[in-house]
């Protein structure tokens, strides 16, 4: 019976560690989105308009709308441009997420 209890504790510990990694990745994503909103001056758009736009994007992405591929390409292009302008220090979302994903493997 002790073996099962020990195994259960190990699993709980691993679950907690994975949750912490997930929380860190979510935090990095939110920080990158915030930085992007500021850099693109989107933060100056009326709050409800911005939220409505985000809701529209989420809905279209869930539906698999083809426009999301255009948005994805534009985002990738923007992030590459931002990377080149950071003079060696890559602070883009794509790099942060890739870094965190490789750290979790």
N, CA and C atoms as an extended XYZ file, in Angstrom:
315
Properties=species:S:1:pos:R:3:atomname:S:1:resname:S:1:resid:I:1 pbc="F F F"
N         0.811       -1.193        0.000 N   UNK     1
C         0.000        0.000        0.000 CA  UNK     1
C         0.858        1.262        0.000 C   UNK     1
N         1.989        1.226        0.682 N   UNK     2
C         2.870        2.396        0.713 CA  UNK     2
C         3.383        2.744       -0.679 C   UNK     2
N         3.613        1.713       -1.486 N   UNK     3
C         4.102        1.933       -2.841 CA  UNK     3
C         3.107        2.776       -3.635 C   UNK     3
N         1.831        2.484       -3.473 N   UNK     4
C         0.791        3.240       -4.178 CA  UNK     4
C         0.729        4.687       -3.689 C   UNK     4
N         0.867        4.865       -2.397 N   UNK     5
C         0.836        6.215       -1.826 CA  UNK     5
C         2.024        7.026       -2.328 C   UNK     5
N         3.187        6.405       -2.397 N   UNK     6
C         4.394        7.077       -2.883 CA  UNK     6
C         4.232        7.456       -4.358 C   UNK     6
N         3.689        6.515       -5.134 N   UNK     7
C         3.481        6.767       -6.556 CA  UNK     7
C         2.482        7.918       -6.751 C   UNK     7
N         1.434        7.938       -5.943 N   UNK     8
C         0.438        9.000       -6.007 CA  UNK     8
C         1.077       10.355       -5.686 C   UNK     8
N         1.924       10.417       -4.694 N   UNK     9
C         2.622       11.656       -4.350 CA  UNK     9
C         3.537       12.107       -5.475 C   UNK     9
N         4.227       11.161       -6.117 N   UNK    10
C         5.090       11.501       -7.248 CA  UNK    10
C         4.271       12.101       -8.385 C   UNK    10
N         3.124       11.508       -8.659 N   UNK    11
C         2.259       12.008       -9.724 CA  UNK    11
C         1.715       13.396       -9.401 C   UNK    11
N         1.350       13.611       -8.147 N   UNK    12
C         0.871       14.932       -7.734 CA  UNK    12
C         1.967       15.978       -7.907 C   UNK    12
N         3.186       15.604       -7.577 N   UNK    13
C         4.321       16.511       -7.716 CA  UNK    13
C         4.562       16.847       -9.190 C   UNK    13
N         4.503       15.837      -10.054 N   UNK    14
C         4.683       16.064      -11.483 CA  UNK    14
C         3.560       16.934      -12.035 C   UNK    14
N         2.349       16.692      -11.568 N   UNK    15
C         1.196       17.481      -12.011 CA  UNK    15
C         1.384       18.948      -11.632 C   UNK    15
N         1.843       19.189      -10.429 N   UNK    16
C         2.090       20.556       -9.965 CA  UNK    16
C         3.173       21.229      -10.806 C   UNK    16
N         4.244       20.500      -11.105 N   UNK    17
C         5.331       21.053      -11.915 CA  UNK    17
C         4.834       21.402      -13.315 C   UNK    17
N         4.003       20.532      -13.889 N   UNK    18
C         3.456       20.801      -15.218 CA  UNK    18
C         2.513       22.002      -15.189 C   UNK    18
N         1.739       22.123      -14.124 N   UNK    19
C         0.838       23.271      -13.994 CA  UNK    19
C         1.630       24.567      -13.910 C   UNK    19
N         2.743       24.535      -13.193 N   UNK    20
C         3.593       25.718      -13.089 CA  UNK    20
C         4.174       26.100      -14.454 C   UNK    20
N         4.586       25.100      -15.233 N   UNK    21
C         5.109       25.366      -16.573 CA  UNK    21
C         4.013       25.940      -17.464 C   UNK    21
N         2.812       25.372      -17.367 N   UNK    22
C         1.687       25.877      -18.155 CA  UNK    22
C         1.385       27.329      -17.788 C   UNK    22
N         1.378       27.626      -16.504 N   UNK    23
C         1.121       28.996      -16.047 CA  UNK    23
C         2.185       29.962      -16.568 C   UNK    23
N         3.437       29.535      -16.600 N   UNK    24
C         4.541       30.368      -17.100 CA  UNK    24
C         4.352       30.647      -18.585 C   UNK    24
N         3.967       29.639      -19.351 N   UNK    25
C         3.753       29.815      -20.786 CA  UNK    25
C         2.594       30.780      -21.020 C   UNK    25
N         1.514       30.618      -20.271 N   UNK    26
C         0.372       31.527      -20.401 CA  UNK    26
C         0.783       32.959      -20.062 C   UNK    26
N         1.583       33.116      -19.034 N   UNK    27
C         2.061       34.434      -18.639 CA  UNK    27
C         2.913       35.053      -19.747 C   UNK    27
N         3.790       34.261      -20.354 N   UNK    28
C         4.626       34.755      -21.448 CA  UNK    28
C         3.769       35.192      -22.633 C   UNK    28
N         2.736       34.412      -22.933 N   UNK    29
C         1.841       34.751      -24.040 CA  UNK    29
C         1.126       36.070      -23.749 C   UNK    29
N         0.599       36.204      -22.550 N   UNK    30
C        -0.102       37.440      -22.188 CA  UNK    30
C         0.826       38.649      -22.220 C   UNK    30
N         2.047       38.476      -21.757 N   UNK    31
C         3.020       39.577      -21.805 CA  UNK    31
C         3.337       39.970      -23.247 C   UNK    31
N         3.497       38.977      -24.112 N   UNK    32
C         3.797       39.258      -25.515 CA  UNK    32
C         2.615       39.955      -26.193 C   UNK    32
N         1.404       39.550      -25.861 N   UNK    33
C         0.219       40.212      -26.419 CA  UNK    33
C         0.164       41.659      -25.934 C   UNK    33
N         0.430       41.867      -24.659 N   UNK    34
C         0.433       43.237      -24.114 CA  UNK    34
C         1.465       44.107      -24.814 C   UNK    34
N         2.666       43.575      -24.986 N   UNK    35
C         3.722       44.315      -25.673 CA  UNK    35
C         3.300       44.664      -27.091 C   UNK    35
N         2.658       43.720      -27.774 N   UNK    36
C         2.215       43.944      -29.146 CA  UNK    36
C         1.133       45.019      -29.199 C   UNK    36
N         0.195       44.985      -28.261 N   UNK    37
C        -0.856       46.007      -28.215 CA  UNK    37
C        -0.258       47.400      -28.039 C   UNK    37
N         0.770       47.489      -27.219 N   UNK    38
C         1.420       48.780      -26.987 CA  UNK    38
C         2.227       49.211      -28.203 C   UNK    38
N         3.011       48.298      -28.756 N   UNK    39
C         3.877       48.644      -29.896 CA  UNK    39
C         3.085       49.027      -31.134 C   UNK    39
N         1.921       48.428      -31.320 N   UNK    40
C         1.107       48.727      -32.504 CA  UNK    40
C         0.115       49.846      -32.242 C   UNK    40
N         0.146       50.400      -31.058 N   UNK    41
C        -0.763       51.453      -30.613 CA  UNK    41
C        -2.222       50.992      -30.587 C   UNK    41
N        -2.437       49.685      -30.578 N   UNK    42
C        -3.795       49.141      -30.487 CA  UNK    42
C        -4.407       49.470      -29.133 C   UNK    42
N        -3.567       49.713      -28.160 N   UNK    43
C        -4.030       50.040      -26.812 CA  UNK    43
C        -4.804       51.362      -26.805 C   UNK    43
N        -4.606       52.159      -27.848 N   UNK    44
C        -5.287       53.449      -27.948 CA  UNK    44
C        -6.689       53.325      -28.546 C   UNK    44
N        -7.021       52.151      -29.074 N   UNK    45
C        -8.362       51.903      -29.629 CA  UNK    45
C        -9.337       51.791      -28.462 C   UNK    45
N       -10.559       52.258      -28.682 N   UNK    46
C       -11.601       52.128      -27.670 CA  UNK    46
C       -11.634       50.690      -27.134 C   UNK    46
N       -11.676       50.551      -25.820 N   UNK    47
C       -11.600       49.248      -25.160 CA  UNK    47
C       -12.646       48.265      -25.691 C   UNK    47
N       -13.895       48.704      -25.781 N   UNK    48
C       -14.955       47.787      -26.204 CA  UNK    48
C       -14.798       47.382      -27.670 C   UNK    48
N       -14.270       48.283      -28.488 N   UNK    49
C       -13.999       47.950      -29.886 CA  UNK    49
C       -12.905       46.888      -29.958 C   UNK    49
N       -11.871       47.079      -29.171 N   UNK    50
C       -10.769       46.124      -29.144 CA  UNK    50
C       -11.245       44.757      -28.652 C   UNK    50
N       -12.019       44.729      -27.590 N   UNK    51
C       -12.551       43.464      -27.066 CA  UNK    51
C       -13.471       42.813      -28.095 C   UNK    51
N       -14.311       43.602      -28.737 N   UNK    52
C       -15.193       43.062      -29.774 CA  UNK    52
C       -14.407       42.449      -30.919 C   UNK    52
N       -13.327       43.115      -31.303 N   UNK    53
C       -12.463       42.572      -32.351 CA  UNK    53
C       -11.831       41.251      -31.933 C   UNK    53
N       -11.390       41.191      -30.698 N   UNK    54
C       -10.797       39.946      -30.186 CA  UNK    54
C       -11.840       38.829      -30.186 C   UNK    54
N       -13.042       39.141      -29.740 N   UNK    55
C       -14.116       38.137      -29.738 CA  UNK    55
C       -14.403       37.641      -31.148 C   UNK    55
N       -14.381       38.553      -32.121 N   UNK    56
C       -14.602       38.167      -33.512 CA  UNK    56
C       -13.492       37.244      -34.009 C   UNK    56
N       -12.255       37.588      -33.673 N   UNK    57
C       -11.118       36.758      -34.066 CA  UNK    57
C       -11.246       35.362      -33.461 C   UNK    57
N       -11.570       35.291      -32.189 N   UNK    58
C       -11.704       33.998      -31.509 CA  UNK    58
C       -12.789       33.159      -32.177 C   UNK    58
N       -13.920       33.779      -32.460 N   UNK    59
C       -15.033       33.052      -33.080 CA  UNK    59
C       -14.658       32.539      -34.470 C   UNK    59
N       -14.014       33.392      -35.262 N   UNK    60
C       -13.613       32.978      -36.610 CA  UNK    60
C       -12.560       31.862      -36.557 C   UNK    60
N       -11.662       31.954      -35.602 N   UNK    61
C       -10.639       30.917      -35.454 CA  UNK    61
C       -11.277       29.587      -35.063 C   UNK    61
N       -12.253       29.625      -34.172 N   UNK    62
C       -12.948       28.400      -33.754 CA  UNK    62
C       -13.706       27.770      -34.920 C   UNK    62
N       -14.227       28.600      -35.811 N   UNK    63
C       -14.989       28.113      -36.957 CA  UNK    63
C       -14.089       27.654      -38.098 C   UNK    63
N       -12.814       27.932      -37.998 N   UNK    64
C       -11.877       27.547      -39.054 CA  UNK    64
C       -11.967       28.441      -40.279 C   UNK    64
N       -12.389       29.675      -40.081 N   UNK    65
C       -12.511       30.643      -41.171 CA  UNK    65
C       -11.157       30.821      -41.856 C   UNK    65
N       -11.164       30.885      -43.176 N   UNK    66
C        -9.924       30.999      -43.951 CA  UNK    66
C        -9.174       32.302      -43.690 C   UNK    66
N        -9.866       33.332      -43.241 N   UNK    67
C        -9.212       34.620      -42.968 CA  UNK    67
C        -8.144       34.476      -41.881 C   UNK    67
N        -8.314       33.481      -41.007 N   UNK    68
C        -7.339       33.318      -39.927 CA  UNK    68
C        -5.954       32.975      -40.457 C   UNK    68
N        -5.878       32.326      -41.618 N   UNK    69
C        -4.567       32.028      -42.203 CA  UNK    69
C        -3.882       33.325      -42.640 C   UNK    69
N        -4.643       34.247      -43.175 N   UNK    70
C        -4.099       35.555      -43.559 CA  UNK    70
C        -3.595       36.275      -42.309 C   UNK    70
N        -4.384       36.234      -41.239 N   UNK    71
C        -3.984       36.873      -39.986 CA  UNK    71
C        -2.714       36.235      -39.438 C   UNK    71
N        -2.652       34.921      -39.518 N   UNK    72
C        -1.473       34.207      -39.006 CA  UNK    72
C        -0.214       34.647      -39.759 C   UNK    72
N        -0.312       34.716      -41.079 N   UNK    73
C         0.841       35.132      -41.886 CA  UNK    73
C         1.251       36.568      -41.562 C   UNK    73
N         0.277       37.430      -41.372 N   UNK    74
C         0.585       38.823      -41.012 CA  UNK    74
C         1.269       38.872      -39.645 C   UNK    74
N         0.801       38.078      -38.708 N   UNK    75
C         1.414       38.030      -37.382 CA  UNK    75
C         2.837       37.510      -37.428 C   UNK    75
N         3.059       36.463      -38.236 N   UNK    76
C         4.405       35.928      -38.377 CA  UNK    76
C         5.342       36.963      -38.992 C   UNK    76
N         4.845       37.671      -39.988 N   UNK    77
C         5.654       38.706      -40.636 CA  UNK    77
C         5.983       39.814      -39.638 C   UNK    77
N         4.998       40.244      -38.872 N   UNK    78
C         5.215       41.291      -37.874 CA  UNK    78
C         6.254       40.847      -36.848 C   UNK    78
N         6.129       39.632      -36.369 N   UNK    79
C         7.072       39.138      -35.353 CA  UNK    79
C         8.488       39.042      -35.911 C   UNK    79
N         8.635       38.669      -37.159 N   UNK    80
C         9.963       38.617      -37.768 CA  UNK    80
C        10.551       40.019      -37.888 C   UNK    80
N         9.741       40.975      -38.252 N   UNK    81
C        10.203       42.357      -38.342 CA  UNK    81
C        10.611       42.847      -36.959 C   UNK    81
N         9.817       42.556      -35.936 N   UNK    82
C        10.134       42.968      -34.568 CA  UNK    82
C        11.437       42.320      -34.120 C   UNK    82
N        11.656       41.061      -34.496 N   UNK    83
C        12.875       40.352      -34.099 CA  UNK    83
C        14.100       41.053      -34.663 C   UNK    83
N        14.026       41.444      -35.918 N   UNK    84
C        15.165       42.106      -36.552 CA  UNK    84
C        15.457       43.455      -35.907 C   UNK    84
N        14.424       44.136      -35.417 N   UNK    85
C        14.593       45.462      -34.829 CA  UNK    85
C        15.064       45.419      -33.379 C   UNK    85
N        15.079       44.256      -32.761 N   UNK    86
C        15.451       44.179      -31.349 CA  UNK    86
C        16.950       44.010      -31.155 C   UNK    86
N        17.690       44.102      -32.222 N   UNK    87
C        19.159       44.057      -32.180 CA  UNK    87
C        19.709       42.895      -31.369 C   UNK    87
N        19.323       41.700      -31.804 N   UNK    88
C        19.872       40.506      -31.184 CA  UNK    88
C        19.074       39.969      -30.022 C   UNK    88
N        18.286       40.792      -29.388 N   UNK    89
C        17.486       40.323      -28.262 CA  UNK    89
C        16.075       40.046      -28.758 C   UNK    89
N        15.746       38.755      -28.887 N   UNK    90
C        14.455       38.360      -29.439 CA  UNK    90
C        13.411       38.308      -28.338 C   UNK    90
N        12.432       39.200      -28.426 N   UNK    91
C        11.383       39.228      -27.409 CA  UNK    91
C        10.018       38.894      -27.998 C   UNK    91
N        10.004       38.260      -29.157 N   UNK    92
C         8.732       37.964      -29.797 CA  UNK    92
C         8.026       36.801      -29.120 C   UNK    92
N         6.731       36.792      -29.282 N   UNK    93
C         5.903       35.728      -28.719 CA  UNK    93
C         6.325       34.372      -29.253 C   UNK    93
N         6.546       34.283      -30.556 N   UNK    94
C         6.884       32.997      -31.158 CA  UNK    94
C         8.132       32.407      -30.520 C   UNK    94
N         9.133       33.216      -30.292 N   UNK    95
C        10.364       32.724      -29.682 CA  UNK    95
C        10.131       32.341      -28.235 C   UNK    95
N         9.367       33.149      -27.501 N   UNK    96
C         9.090       32.832      -26.108 CA  UNK    96
C         8.349       31.514      -25.987 C   UNK    96
N         7.365       31.309      -26.837 N   UNK    97
C         6.585       30.077      -26.772 CA  UNK    97
C         7.437       28.894      -27.182 C   UNK    97
N         8.239       29.038      -28.259 N   UNK    98
C         9.116       27.958      -28.674 CA  UNK    98
C        10.102       27.614      -27.572 C   UNK    98
N        10.652       28.615      -26.940 N   UNK    99
C        11.616       28.386      -25.863 CA  UNK    99
C        10.964       27.616      -24.728 C   UNK    99
N         9.772       28.012      -24.340 N   UNK   100
C         9.095       27.326      -23.253 CA  UNK   100
C         8.670       25.922      -23.634 C   UNK   100
N         8.265       25.718      -24.865 N   UNK   101
C         7.873       24.374      -25.304 CA  UNK   101
C         9.079       23.442      -25.284 C   UNK   101
N        10.228       23.923      -25.745 N   UNK   102
C        11.405       23.066      -25.743 CA  UNK   102
C        11.877       22.801      -24.326 C   UNK   102
N        11.634       23.722      -23.426 N   UNK   103
C        12.035       23.516      -22.031 CA  UNK   103
C        11.167       22.478      -21.343 C   UNK   103
N         9.942       22.297      -21.855 N   UNK   104
C         9.036       21.343      -21.215 CA  UNK   104
C         9.213       19.939      -21.757 C   UNK   104
N        10.000       19.782      -22.801 N   UNK   105
C        10.180       18.444      -23.375 CA  UNK   105
C        11.219       17.650      -22.642 C   UNK   105
